[in-house]
Amino acid sequence: MNTKKLLWWLLLLFGEVLIISAFILFGGNLSDNILILNIIVSSLVYLLFFGGYRAPWIDLKDKSQKQIGSLGVSWKVIWFYSFFAITAMIMCNIALSFPFLVQLIIHGVLLFFLLLGVYLSIQSSDKVKDVYIQETANRSGINEMKTAVRRMKDRMNEVADLPEEFINRINTLEENLRFISPSDNEDAHDLEHSFSQTISDITFSISNFSMNKETIESNLKKLERIYQNRKQKYSN
C-alpha cells in the first residue's frame, strides 16, 4: 500500500472516529437505538462525500468516458440524500422528538431514494457506453475503407509506371472519404465492405497493370459508384 492510499484510509478512519465521538459525547439524551441509527446515517453521508471526491471523475483508460454520463446524476443524488438525511436527523431528534420506528421509516424511505438514484446513475453510465459502442461500430467500416486505400497506395509506391490518371483517381477517392458520415444503416455497412473488397482486388491487380488494365478500370468504376452510393447513406 503506497503512502497516498494509506493516508486516504487514515483520513477516512479519523473522520469516522470524529463522527462517532461527537454523537457519544453530545447525544447522551438519545436512546441507544436512535443514537446508533444517527451514527449510521451520518457515516453514510460522510462516506458518500468522502468516497465521491476520492474516486477519479474521469478514467483516461476508458475511451467511452461512461462515468461522465453518470457524474451529474450521482452528485445530485448524493446532495439530495445528504440534505434530507441531515434535516431528518435534526427535525426528528431536536424539533419533534420522533420515536425510533418513525425515524427508521423516514431514513428507510430516504435510503430507497438513494438506491434509486444509484440505479439511475448506473443507467446513465451504461447509456453513454452503449452510444460509444454504437458510434465505434458505425465508424469501423469507414476506417476499414481508409485502411484499404492506404494499403493500396503503399502498394502503388512499389509499382513503377502506373498511369497518372489512375493515380489521380485513387488520390481523389482517398480525399473524398472524409466526406462520408458514419451510419448505422445495414446497406451502408454492406457498401463499406464492398468498397474495401474492391480496393483489395485492385491492389492485387496493379502489380501487372497493363495485363489487368480492363479489370482494374472496371473495378475502379465500381469503386467510384460504391463511394457515391455510400456517401448518400446516413443513420436511420
N, C-alpha and C positions, 0 to 999 in steps of 0.2 A: 504494500500500500504506500503510494507516494505521499509526500508532505501535504500537498494540496487537498487530496482526498481525506487524509487523516484530520486536517484542520476543519474540513467541512463537517465531518462526523462529530468532532469535539464541539463545534458551534451548535450543531443540531441538538446534541445531548445537553449542553449548557442551557440552551433556551428552554428545553423541556423541563429541566430541573427548576428553572426560574418560575415556569408556569405552575408546576405542582406545589412549589414552596409558597407562592403567593396565595393560592387557594387554601392551603393548610393554615397559613398564618392569619389571613383576613376573612376566611369563610367559616369561622368557628360556629356561627349561629345556624349553619346549614346542616341538614341531616346527612348521614354518610352517603346514602344513595344519590341524593341531589348533588352533593359535593363531587362524587365520582363522575356523575353524568356531565357536570360542568367542566371537569378536568378533561374528560374525553373529547367533548365538543371543542374546547379551547385548543387542545392539542391537535385536533383535526384541522382547524383553521390555520394554526401555526404551520403544520406540515404542508398544507396546500400552497401557502405562500412561499415557504422556505424551499420546498421542492420545485415549485414553479419557476422561481428565479435561478435555481441551481441548474435545472435541465437546460441544455442548449436550445435556443429558439430555432436555429437553422442547422440542419445536418448537411454539411458540404458533400458528404458521400452519397446522399440521396438526391439523384437528379430530378426526381418528381417533386421534391420540396413539399411533400404532402402535409408536413406539420404546419406549414403556413396557412393551409386551408382551415385548420382547427384552432389556430392561435387565438383569434378574436373570440371564438365561441368559448374556448377554455377559460380565458380570463374573465369574460362576462359571467360565466358560471361560478368561478371562484369568488368574485366580488359579490355576486348576488347571495350566494350561500353564506359567506362570511358576515355580510352586513346583517342579514336576518337572523343568523345564529347568535351573534353577539347581542343584537337587540332583544331577541327572545330571552337570553340569559338575564339581561338587565331587568326587563319587564317582569319576568316570571319570579325572580328572586328578590327584587328590591321594591318595585312598584306594586305588584299584585300578589306576590307570595303564593303562586300556584302550587298544588301538591305534585308529588313526584310523577305520578302516572300521566297527569296532564302535560307536564314538561316533557316527559318521554315521548308522548304522542306528537307534540309540536316539533321536537327535534327529529323524530322519525319522518315526519312529513317533509321537513327541510332536507333530510338526507335523501329522501326519494327524489326530490328535485335536483339535488346534486348528482345523483347517479344518472338521472335522465339527461342532465347536461353533459355528463361524461360520454354517454351513449351518442348524443347528437354531435359531440366533438369528434368522436371516432368516425361517425358517418361522414362528416365534412372532410376529414382527412382522407378517408377511402375514396371519396368522390374526386378529390384533387388527383389522387394517384391513378384512378380509372381514366380521367381525362388525359393525363400524361401518357399512359399506356396506349390509349387510342390515337393520340396525336403522333406518337412514335411509330405506331403501326401504319398510320396514314402516310408517313414520310419515308418508310422503309423502301417502298417501290421506287420512289423518286431518287433516293440515294443509290439504289441499285442501278438505275439508269445512268446516273452521273459516273458511277464507278466503272460501268461498262464502257462508256465513252472514253474515260481516262486510260483504260487498258488498251483500247484500240489506238489511241494517239501514241501511247508508248510503243505499240507495235509498228505504227506508221513511221516512227523515227528510225526504226531498224530496216525499213524497206526503202530502197533507192528508186528514184524516178517515178514517184507517184504523180498522177495528173494534178495540175494546180486546181482545176475545177473541183475534183474530188476532195482535196484538202480543204478548200474554201467551204464546201457544203458541210463537211464534218465540223469545221470550226463554228459555222453558223448554228448548227444543231446544238453544239455544246453551249454556246452563248444563250440560245433560246430556252434551254432547260430551266433557267432561273425564273421564267415566267409561268411555270407550271405550279399550280396550287395543290397542296395536299388534299386528298379526298378519301372519304370512307365508302365511296361508290365501288361496287364489285366490278363493274365494267372498267373503271379506271385502273384497278389493280391488274386486270387481265391485259389491258393495253400496256401497262408498265412492264409486265413480264414479257409480253411480245416484243416490246422495244428492246429490252436487254438481250433477248434471244437473237433478234435480227442483227444487233450490233455484234454479237459473238460470231454469227455466220459470216458477216463482212470481215471481221478481224481474221478469221481463218482463211478467207479467200484472197486477201490482199498480198500474200507472200508471192503469188503468181498473178499479178493484176491483169496483165494482157490476156492470159488464157481465160481468166474468170471475169472478164470485163462485163459481159452481158448479165451474168448472175449478180455481180456487185451493183450494177446500175439498177437492176430490178429490186434488189434488197434495199438500196438507198432510197428509191422512190417509196417503197413500202415503209421505210423508216420515217420519212417525212410525212406520210399520211398518218401514221400512228401518232406522231408528235402532234399534228393538227387536231386529231380526234381527242387525244388525251388533254390537250390544252382547254378543251371545251367542257371537261368533266369537273364538277365541283362536289362538295359534300352534300349528302341528302338533307 
